[in-house]
């Protein structure tokens, strides 16, 4: 018999160790690549510094940023420069006023126009717009008063336009006009002069961009370059500080913005990778040898999944805080948990997160964020038997990450870190994206591995599944037998740490091929009826019994059962014999085995290749024999079960199943306790006692002596 810890096939074992070695080399390359090949700066504007950066030496340098800031301040202090008052503008406006007054004079002198026509003519003036009251007042003046008014308006305009008037001073200049009018005029006349003059007052001192720019450039040139001085050990940037341009300038002056990995960093990275990979290999060897080291495809999937997430997570961790916290690293742990179990997922996260965050900004916070979000998701996801479990796992992952972002900054001193809303939002999306990505990865990788997911098993275990309904309708006795075997195998799988749910679902479908010819199997025959096998020769009877395996595989492919469940159908009899029919044939041949083709009486196999299918083989045989020959007490039951297990082991049916002697002992104890409960004595009711005694006589078929047969006519072991 083959055990889990010995007698591996050397090619498979060597391939497993080669895979682990290649993963170690690739991990080292991924970790040190940012240190050796980074073309961008080590520090960037907006980056949070994870530790104090000290001046390695004394340095004084001219700060272009501070100098530029001082120059900009001096330039802003220079007021806008305007040109001197332009006399040509004043003359132009005075001439416009003269033309306007001449036009008014002509209107006043028109003897043929009525008062209304004159007002209408005055409304058409080009340079001035007067109110109706002002126009009527002008028309009502006598000639002497009008002449005085004209002269005063021209004088006032000339006086106003001799002063400097800027755009910003225009309202002030116009408001000063009434104060310049001669006091000899009446108040109404002075107001009329102000109304006539105001429209002609315009800016005569204009802004000069050339003069202003020249003055500002001169102010810039007058600035003395600003010097920055550092002494050895002085703090350039404090831990937790968000870098700005001035900090980057100082770091560039010291040559600290572009760093390559030193020998110490390279050796430190190498030691870290070797340590983590050694622990990982030891854990796989001790805890998962059967599922990974002896299954190259599973180990390859885990290795590629690990390297893909290590590469992308490290890239995200080195690309800035938002990318680091929004990247769905939890999808790795959730996918591994769904495919390989919770223990492998919890362990695999350690090397991934430690190496991915090595040397990144805020590496401690990021490491705790990755671990908390992933572990929370894994604990909530397991077991992943419903779609809602993935939704809850995504929400738990988001919550776990946000707790770290809220709590850890409060425990750190001398830091400016705070739970930024952007990072909290990133943590929320990280969990949601991780759950979605896990569903996609689990489905695709499970198909590649030939495995079944918990969600698939939940659907297949439903009593309304079409194939189970077909079995129930065509072979109800086999359906009940499958339920009993499923209960028995599930309990045994639990006690030895096998996949209980897979074992149960596989047991439900293991005899589905009997639905093609149900009458040839005793559990589907009516008590007291003729056994159809009595009319067939032993070889043909054996062929009918053996055919339920191939029929089951055909039905499994028709109803698209996963390959892993098809293994339960093909392996639950291994390559054992239909002993009853073989014994009949041997008796007919006068005990001359040379006259019999033993291959006609042997199941096609293969032998059980996993612990789960081996448990099914044992549970199937034990349930059949205890149903055919109910034991009288617990000790007799144990003897029956031990005989079945011993026979299967001696036949070599369990050689490929990785079951230890301790596992077999636990399975025996489990079968005894479970079957004892199933076949416990029942109360004999008076009215039913006679019928039950009659049923018991007809249910148990007459069997050949125990020394000559090992199974019933339907192919089940009987001793």
RATA-V528175 format. One record per helix or strand of 2 or more residues. SS is the DSSP state (H for helix, E for strand). FROM is the first residue (numbers start at 1). TO is the last residue. If there is no record, write none. Layout:
SS_FROM_TO ; SS_FROM_TO
//
This chain:
H_10_37 ; E_53_54 ; E_59_62 ; H_64_77 ; H_87_109 ; H_115_122 ; H_132_140 ; H_143_161 ; H_167_175 ; H_177_180 ; H_187_198 ; H_209_221 ; E_227_230 ; E_235_237 ; H_245_254 ; H_263_287 ; H_289_293 ; H_296_317 ; H_321_326 ; H_330_340 ; H_342_357 ; H_363_381 ; H_387_411 ; H_421_449 ; H_454_460 ; H_466_474 ; H_476_496 ; H_500_509 ; H_512_516 ; H_518_520 ; H_522_524 ; H_532_535 ; H_538_558 ; H_563_571 ; H_579_588 ; H_593_595 ; H_598_601 ; H_611_628 ; H_634_650 ; H_661_678 ; H_686_699
//
